[in-house]
């Protein structure tokens, strides 16, 4: 791997994952399907507006899938796609690193 020049794909991935809250949202969804309010409960500092924006961005990247269940009331859940699940070792590595180095 050549670290002397920037790879456009790496740059795009770093841009996506580097946005504030995105990594936390993915980490929450590693625990399985969640409703909006459940994600918000686990990340209380995020505003509803920003959470909505990030969820839409992750959906556009095909990292998460939004499932609508026609119940009364309507139930909406978010789940990681296969593409999103493949971020598991990345999120795990960040968790491991943070436990070692972050005070």
Backbone as CSV, one residue per row, in Angstrom:
resi,resn,N_x,N_y,N_z,CA_x,CA_y,CA_z,C_x,C_y,C_z
1,UNK,0.849,-1.174,0.000,0.000,0.000,0.000,0.896,1.239,0.000
2,UNK,0.576,2.158,-0.863,1.359,3.387,-0.997,0.756,4.477,-0.113
3,UNK,1.475,4.873,0.937,1.000,5.923,1.836,1.528,7.295,1.445
4,UNK,2.214,7.383,0.302,2.792,8.649,-0.133,1.848,9.486,-0.981
5,UNK,0.734,8.905,-1.371,-0.263,9.669,-2.117,-1.645,9.304,-1.581
6,UNK,-2.588,10.209,-1.759,-3.922,10.004,-1.230,-4.779,9.235,-2.220
7,UNK,-5.418,8.202,-1.721,-6.348,7.400,-2.523,-7.726,8.070,-2.445
8,UNK,-8.367,8.333,-3.575,-9.686,8.993,-3.556,-10.741,8.179,-2.792
9,UNK,-10.672,6.856,-2.866,-11.649,6.029,-2.150,-11.447,6.136,-0.642
10,UNK,-10.174,6.140,-0.217,-9.885,6.313,1.203,-10.360,7.681,1.671
11,UNK,-10.097,8.682,0.858,-10.510,10.047,1.199,-12.025,10.127,1.363
12,UNK,-12.767,9.472,0.469,-14.236,9.475,0.548,-14.717,8.748,1.809
13,UNK,-14.079,7.624,2.133,-14.450,6.870,3.334,-14.150,7.674,4.594
14,UNK,-12.978,8.323,4.623,-12.609,9.141,5.776,-13.572,10.315,5.932
15,UNK,-13.985,10.887,4.820,-14.963,11.987,4.846,-16.286,11.511,5.446
16,UNK,-16.760,10.348,5.005,-18.024,9.822,5.505,-17.924,9.496,6.992
17,UNK,-16.917,8.716,7.376,-16.797,8.273,8.763,-16.358,9.390,9.701
18,UNK,-15.710,10.417,9.152,-15.195,11.496,9.966,-16.217,12.547,10.348
19,UNK,-17.402,12.490,9.761,-18.428,13.463,10.118,-18.858,13.230,11.556
20,UNK,-19.063,14.325,12.262,-19.466,14.224,13.655,-20.727,13.383,13.785
21,UNK,-20.711,12.467,14.706,-21.801,11.571,15.085,-21.902,10.306,14.239
22,UNK,-21.360,10.283,13.039,-21.538,9.133,12.152,-21.001,7.845,12.766
23,UNK,-19.787,7.891,13.301,-19.213,6.692,13.909,-20.036,6.193,15.085
24,UNK,-20.575,7.135,15.863,-21.401,6.744,17.004,-22.704,6.095,16.552
25,UNK,-23.296,6.622,15.506,-24.538,6.041,14.976,-24.278,4.608,14.500
26,UNK,-23.203,4.427,13.764,-22.865,3.091,13.274,-22.628,2.152,14.453
27,UNK,-21.908,2.638,15.476,-21.628,1.806,16.651,-22.928,1.387,17.330
28,UNK,-23.883,2.289,17.457,-25.179,1.961,18.060,-25.886,0.884,17.234
29,UNK,-25.846,1.033,15.911,-26.549,0.080,15.044,-25.845,-1.276,14.961
30,UNK,-24.599,-1.353,15.398,-23.939,-2.664,15.466,-24.668,-3.576,16.444
31,UNK,-25.426,-2.988,17.367,-26.205,-3.756,18.332,-27.507,-4.307,17.776
32,UNK,-27.793,-4.032,16.517,-29.020,-4.533,15.897,-29.947,-3.400,15.519
33,UNK,-31.110,-3.749,14.961,-32.066,-2.732,14.496,-32.481,-1.801,15.631
34,UNK,-32.608,-0.539,15.297,-33.008,0.458,16.294,-33.992,1.437,15.676
35,UNK,-34.879,1.934,16.520,-35.759,3.023,16.126,-35.031,4.339,16.380
36,UNK,-35.521,5.390,15.750,-34.914,6.715,15.879,-34.740,7.084,17.345
37,UNK,-35.787,6.898,18.135,-35.747,7.296,19.541,-34.727,6.489,20.324
38,UNK,-34.496,5.237,19.928,-33.499,4.403,20.604,-32.085,4.907,20.318
39,UNK,-31.850,5.316,19.077,-30.543,5.882,18.709,-30.341,7.175,19.474
40,UNK,-31.365,7.994,19.517,-31.309,9.280,20.217,-31.045,9.064,21.712
41,UNK,-31.619,8.026,22.293,-31.397,7.723,23.707,-29.934,7.379,23.975
42,UNK,-29.311,6.655,23.047,-27.919,6.254,23.231,-26.937,7.375,22.897
43,UNK,-27.381,8.351,22.110,-26.544,9.511,21.769,-27.351,10.777,22.098
44,UNK,-27.577,11.053,23.369,-28.484,12.158,23.735,-28.000,13.545,23.327
45,UNK,-26.701,13.713,23.090,-26.186,15.040,22.750,-26.501,15.459,21.319
46,UNK,-26.870,14.506,20.453,-27.151,14.823,19.050,-28.561,15.405,18.929
47,UNK,-28.703,16.425,18.110,-30.034,17.003,17.901,-30.827,16.124,16.932
48,UNK,-32.133,16.236,17.003,-32.995,15.476,16.088,-32.675,15.813,14.637
49,UNK,-32.436,17.091,14.367,-32.147,17.526,12.998,-30.876,16.886,12.473
50,UNK,-29.821,16.916,13.271,-28.544,16.346,12.827,-28.650,14.828,12.718
51,UNK,-29.337,14.186,13.657,-29.516,12.734,13.562,-30.259,12.376,12.283
52,UNK,-31.282,13.128,11.963,-32.032,12.895,10.726,-31.120,13.050,9.509
53,UNK,-30.303,14.098,9.495,-29.372,14.327,8.384,-28.384,13.177,8.239
54,UNK,-27.778,12.762,9.359,-26.790,11.676,9.306,-27.426,10.371,8.864
55,UNK,-28.629,10.101,9.334,-29.306,8.859,8.943,-29.565,8.866,7.436
56,UNK,-29.978,10.005,6.908,-30.228,10.116,5.464,-28.928,9.932,4.688
57,UNK,-27.838,10.539,5.163,-26.543,10.389,4.499,-26.093,8.929,4.499
58,UNK,-26.227,8.266,5.650,-25.827,6.857,5.732,-26.712,5.976,4.849
59,UNK,-27.959,6.340,4.737,-28.863,5.620,3.832,-28.431,5.840,2.377
60,UNK,-28.060,7.063,2.038,-27.591,7.369,0.682,-26.304,6.616,0.343
61,UNK,-25.452,6.413,1.355,-24.219,5.638,1.167,-24.475,4.124,1.190
62,UNK,-25.725,3.742,1.422,-26.124,2.323,1.530,-25.437,1.625,2.704
63,UNK,-25.181,2.382,3.768,-24.594,1.823,4.983,-25.698,1.367,5.930
64,UNK,-26.823,2.080,5.910,-27.974,1.663,6.702,-29.192,1.531,5.797
65,UNK,-30.154,0.804,6.314,-31.424,0.633,5.605,-32.535,1.071,6.544
66,UNK,-33.486,1.781,6.006,-34.651,2.256,6.759,-35.816,1.330,6.428
67,UNK,-36.336,0.662,7.443,-37.462,-0.260,7.248,-38.716,0.335,7.872
68,UNK,-39.785,0.414,7.072,-41.062,0.948,7.540,-42.037,-0.216,7.659
69,UNK,-42.609,-0.361,8.863,-43.576,-1.427,9.116,-44.960,-0.810,9.225
70,UNK,-45.886,-1.238,8.350,-47.226,-0.619,8.303,-48.112,-1.085,9.461
71,UNK,-47.725,-0.686,10.653,-48.511,-0.995,11.839,-49.206,0.283,12.290
72,UNK,-49.991,0.187,13.307,-50.613,1.381,13.880,-50.125,1.519,15.302
73,UNK,-49.322,2.531,15.615,-48.751,3.504,14.687,-47.631,2.884,13.847
74,UNK,-47.293,3.562,12.768,-46.247,3.093,11.869,-44.945,2.968,12.655
75,UNK,-44.224,1.860,12.430,-42.945,1.629,13.102,-41.836,1.713,12.062
76,UNK,-40.806,2.511,12.374,-39.654,2.661,11.480,-38.413,2.222,12.241
77,UNK,-37.654,1.332,11.625,-36.404,0.861,12.221,-35.260,1.066,11.246
78,UNK,-34.087,1.248,11.804,-32.870,1.391,11.011,-31.968,0.215,11.327
79,UNK,-31.340,-0.323,10.284,-30.470,-1.480,10.434,-29.273,-1.304,9.506
80,UNK,-28.150,-1.860,9.905,-26.979,-1.819,9.036,-27.171,-2.755,7.849
81,UNK,-26.752,-2.327,6.699,-26.729,-3.191,5.518,-25.470,-4.055,5.608
82,UNK,-25.281,-4.940,4.654,-24.040,-5.730,4.620,-22.837,-4.802,4.530
83,UNK,-22.961,-3.769,3.720,-21.895,-2.773,3.596,-21.607,-2.140,4.951
84,UNK,-22.643,-1.811,5.691,-22.481,-1.219,7.011,-21.892,-2.188,8.008
85,UNK,-22.320,-3.445,7.957,-21.803,-4.467,8.878,-20.310,-4.700,8.666
86,UNK,-19.838,-4.465,7.456,-18.417,-4.646,7.184,-17.556,-3.577,7.857
87,UNK,-18.182,-2.579,8.447,-17.452,-1.578,9.225,-17.176,-2.057,10.655
88,UNK,-17.690,-3.224,11.020,-17.503,-3.750,12.374,-16.038,-3.758,12.809
89,UNK,-15.110,-4.308,12.004,-13.716,-4.302,12.480,-13.133,-2.890,12.605
90,UNK,-13.616,-1.956,11.817,-13.150,-0.570,11.902,-13.600,0.034,13.230
91,UNK,-14.869,-0.112,13.542,-15.425,0.430,14.777,-14.790,-0.260,15.987
92,UNK,-14.603,-1.569,15.895,-13.961,-2.324,16.973,-12.524,-1.854,17.187
93,UNK,-11.801,-1.611,16.103,-10.419,-1.134,16.211,-10.373,0.244,16.875
94,UNK,-11.303,1.118,16.538,-11.357,2.443,17.164,-11.665,2.293,18.656
95,UNK,-12.598,1.397,18.991,-12.939,1.154,20.395,-11.720,0.652,21.170
96,UNK,-11.007,-0.310,20.595,-9.814,-0.872,21.240,-8.753,0.197,21.417
97,UNK,-8.504,0.967,20.387,-7.511,2.034,20.445,-7.900,3.064,21.508
98,UNK,-9.179,3.437,21.532,-9.622,4.462,22.479,-9.489,4.001,23.918
99,UNK,-9.769,2.725,24.174,-9.629,2.195,25.526,-8.164,2.230,25.983
100,UNK,-7.246,2.065,25.053,-5.823,2.076,25.387,-5.264,3.490,25.536
101,UNK,-5.686,4.395,24.663,-5.013,5.683,24.561,-5.803,6.908,25.012
102,UNK,-7.108,6.836,25.105,-7.891,8.018,25.479,-8.125,8.038,26.974
103,UNK,-7.852,9.184,27.575,-8.064,9.320,29.023,-9.407,9.931,29.305
